[in-house]
Amino acid sequence: MFDFFMNVGHVEQIYTVVDYYTYIKGLEYLLCLLFFTFFPMFYRYINGGDED
């Protein structure tokens, strides 16, 4: 687990399309996780002031 944090932001040379696809897929999963975490909070913040 500690090795993961040491490699975050480290740029590696990608040799094959499969490696590139795997890298992009991992980034996509992280972006989806961030979106599904913060969008409901943002939506609640935007629509929370309408009630009196």
N, CA and C of each residue as an Amber inpcrd file, in Angstrom:
protein
   156
   0.8230000  -1.1830000   0.0000000   0.0000000   0.0000000   0.0000000
   0.8710000   1.2520000   0.0000000   1.9420000   1.2290000   0.7750000
   2.8310000   2.3810000   0.8290000   3.5090000   2.6030000  -0.5180000
   3.7440000   1.5280000  -1.2390000   4.3610000   1.6340000  -2.5640000
   3.4530000   2.3970000  -3.5300000   2.1430000   2.2460000  -3.3680000
   1.1980000   2.9660000  -4.2170000   1.3770000   4.4730000  -4.0660000
   1.5140000   4.9440000  -2.8250000   1.6590000   6.3740000  -2.5850000
   3.0030000   6.9050000  -3.0710000   3.9950000   6.0600000  -3.1240000
   5.2960000   6.4840000  -3.6340000   5.2580000   6.6500000  -5.1480000
   4.3710000   5.9220000  -5.8340000   4.3140000   5.9520000  -7.2880000
   3.2550000   6.8960000  -7.8450000   2.4810000   7.5490000  -6.9990000
   1.4580000   8.4700000  -7.4770000   2.1530000   9.6600000  -8.1310000
   1.7550000   9.9620000  -9.3380000   2.3540000  11.0660000 -10.0720000
   3.6040000  10.6880000 -10.8400000   4.0440000   9.4680000 -10.6740000
   5.2330000   9.0180000 -11.3890000   4.8510000   8.6700000 -12.8270000
   5.5340000   9.2520000 -13.7830000   5.2280000   9.0270000 -15.1910000
   6.0660000   7.8540000 -15.6870000   5.3860000   6.8610000 -16.2160000
   6.0630000   5.7030000 -16.7670000   5.8560000   5.6640000 -18.2670000
   6.8120000   5.0820000 -18.9540000   6.6770000   4.9400000 -20.3990000
   5.7550000   3.7580000 -20.6920000   4.7910000   3.9930000 -21.5590000
   3.8120000   2.9700000 -21.9040000   4.1720000   2.4160000 -23.2760000
   4.3120000   1.1080000 -23.3570000   4.7850000   0.4880000 -24.5880000
   3.6730000  -0.0900000 -25.4470000   2.5910000  -0.5210000 -24.8360000
   1.5490000  -1.1830000 -25.6120000   0.2140000  -0.4780000 -25.4150000
  -0.7140000  -0.7540000 -26.3020000  -2.0580000  -0.1870000 -26.2160000
  -2.7770000  -0.7360000 -24.9860000  -2.5240000  -1.9870000 -24.6310000
  -3.1710000  -2.5860000 -23.4730000  -2.7260000  -1.8760000 -22.1970000
  -1.4470000  -1.5590000 -22.0880000  -0.9640000  -0.8100000 -20.9270000
  -1.6040000   0.5670000 -20.8660000  -1.7120000   1.2220000 -21.9970000
  -2.3350000   2.5420000 -22.0560000  -3.7990000   2.4640000 -21.6470000
  -4.5200000   1.4720000 -22.1570000  -5.9310000   1.3090000 -21.8380000
  -6.1180000   1.0370000 -20.3440000  -5.2560000   0.2170000 -19.7750000
  -5.3400000  -0.0850000 -18.3490000  -5.1040000   1.1690000 -17.5240000
  -4.1390000   1.9850000 -17.9170000  -3.8390000   3.2290000 -17.2140000
  -5.0190000   4.1900000 -17.2820000  -5.5980000   4.3590000 -18.4700000
  -6.7270000   5.2570000 -18.6510000  -7.9510000   4.7510000 -17.8900000
  -8.1520000   3.4490000 -17.8860000  -9.2990000   2.8750000 -17.1860000
  -9.1790000   3.1230000 -15.6800000  -7.9860000   3.0130000 -15.1530000
  -7.7750000   3.2970000 -13.7290000  -8.0650000   4.7440000 -13.3950000
  -7.6300000   5.6590000 -14.2600000  -7.9210000   7.0750000 -14.0450000
  -9.4210000   7.3490000 -14.1320000 -10.0740000   6.6820000 -15.0640000
 -11.5180000   6.8640000 -15.2120000 -12.2560000   6.4050000 -13.9590000
 -11.8470000   5.2890000 -13.3810000 -12.4810000   4.8060000 -12.1530000
 -12.2850000   5.8020000 -11.0110000 -11.1060000   6.4010000 -10.9180000
 -10.8670000   7.3920000  -9.8780000 -11.7250000   8.6390000 -10.0830000
 -11.8540000   9.0840000 -11.3350000 -12.6990000  10.2420000 -11.6170000
 -14.1640000   9.9510000 -11.3140000 -14.6300000   8.7640000 -11.6540000
 -16.0210000   8.3900000 -11.3570000 -16.2510000   8.3410000  -9.8480000
 -15.3040000   7.8170000  -9.1120000 -15.4220000   7.7660000  -7.6600000
 -15.5090000   9.1710000  -7.0760000 -14.6750000  10.0740000  -7.5700000
 -14.7290000  11.4620000  -7.1030000 -16.0720000  12.1110000  -7.4590000
 -16.5440000  11.8880000  -8.6690000 -17.8100000  12.4720000  -9.1000000
 -18.9650000  11.9600000  -8.2470000 -19.0470000  10.6440000  -8.0540000
 -20.1530000  10.0760000  -7.2930000 -20.0640000  10.4090000  -5.8080000
 -18.9190000  10.8630000  -5.3510000 -18.7730000  11.2750000  -3.9620000
 -19.1640000  12.7350000  -3.7760000 -18.6690000  13.6060000  -4.6560000
 -18.8550000  15.0350000  -4.4390000 -20.1020000  15.6260000  -5.0930000
 -20.6320000  15.0180000  -6.1230000 -21.8260000  15.5780000  -6.7550000
 -23.0410000  15.5850000  -5.8370000 -23.3320000  14.5040000  -5.0980000
 -24.4930000  14.5820000  -4.1870000 -24.3300000  15.6700000  -3.1200000
 -23.1160000  15.8460000  -2.6160000 -22.8950000  16.9090000  -1.6460000
 -23.0830000  18.2770000  -2.2880000 -22.6040000  18.4640000  -3.4970000
 -22.7660000  19.7260000  -4.2060000 -24.2410000  19.9890000  -4.5070000
 -24.9540000  18.9670000  -4.9320000 -26.3800000  19.0960000  -5.2410000
 -27.1630000  19.4870000  -3.9860000 -26.8390000  18.8480000  -2.8650000
 -27.5020000  19.1800000  -1.6150000 -27.1820000  20.6060000  -1.1870000
 -25.9620000  21.0700000  -1.4230000 -25.5700000  22.4320000  -1.0890000
 -26.3340000  23.4420000  -1.9430000 -26.4530000  23.1510000  -3.2480000
 -27.1460000  24.0750000  -4.1520000 -28.6410000  24.1370000  -3.8440000
 -29.2730000  23.0220000  -3.6030000 -30.7280000  22.9780000  -3.4040000
 -31.1360000  23.0360000  -1.9490000 -30.2280000  23.1550000  -1.0190000
 -30.5820000  23.1380000   0.3880000 -31.1210000  24.4570000   0.9040000
 -30.8850000  25.5760000   0.2340000 -31.3080000  26.8720000   0.7310000
 -32.7280000  27.2500000   0.3520000 -33.4530000  26.4110000  -0.3400000
 -34.8060000  26.7620000  -0.8090000 -35.8480000  26.6240000   0.2880000
 -35.6050000  25.8180000   1.3140000 -36.6000000  25.5850000   2.3520000
 -36.5120000  26.6800000   3.4070000 -37.6660000  27.1240000   3.8960000
 -37.6990000  28.1520000   4.9470000 -38.1020000  27.5470000   6.2680000
